[in-house]
Amino acid sequence: MKTATLPSLRVEPALREAAEDLLQNGETLSGFIEAAVRQQVRSRQLRDEFIKRGLASLEDTKRTGMYYTAEESLGRLDAILASHQTRTKHRT
């Protein structure tokens, strides 16, 4: 796969120094920046997917007229959590 470059980034010297101080053994500043960009891209993708699912759910609710109270929703989540906790206990 062919690679591309990101635009150079001008920052205050203090920010660069802070980033360099946090580098782990063998890590480069370029690698640190690439990891930060990847993390931010993934975070925004997940946020966008979450919003799309929420909007689709809202449309489905409007279409079907089926609404759930907060108590009903939390009860279902509690049941899912309890089920997973029970399965996890049986595995160990």
Residue pairs with C-beta under 8 A, 6 or more apart in sequence:
6 33
6 34
6 37
9 33
16 29
19 29
19 32
19 33
20 29
22 32
23 29
23 32
61 67
68 76
